[in-house]
Amino acid sequence: MRFWLLDAIESFEPYKQLTATKNVAFSEEYLQDHFPEFPVLPGVFMLEAATQASAWLLRLSEDFKHSIITLKEAKNIKYADFVAPGHKLELNVELVKHDERLATFKVQGGVGDRTSLTGKITVERYNLADADPLQAEMDARVLKYLRKAQQAILRTTSTT
């Protein structure tokens, strides 16, 4: 199973913000367990989708400078409403601050005018070759894969 939670990037402004969507389908495996009588998108998946949106904002802004972008910290994450199958979760991530290694984002997600997720996250970005120069080839393979994935997820090629 591929673990891309985002279906499309609707808009982005380099180094500022990105809006992405996740369509929650009845056929998704996790809905059989979460919860069978009342299926909803798990909160941890909402957080992961926000992390992926943040990573895409950095990738697109920095022209795929780093092969690895991981969640380092999540602060003040609040879940306010459920996202049920058949609905589209819209995620908006705003870059608050960044340096060479860390980037902090304000994240918000919701369905229509209903907020489902808010908070701040910090991601860490780097290349495998930073710690081991022998991993440069792996960085190149990961970046090639991500550039190819960009074609499938990027709905618009212009900035907002």
Secondary structure by P-SEA (a helix, b strand, c coil): ccccccccccccccccbbbbbbbbccccccccccccccccccaaaaaaaaaaaaaaaaaaaacccccbbbbcccccccccccccccbbbbbbbbbccccccbbbbbccccccccccccbbbbbbbbbcccccccaaaaaaaaaaaaaaaaaacccccccc
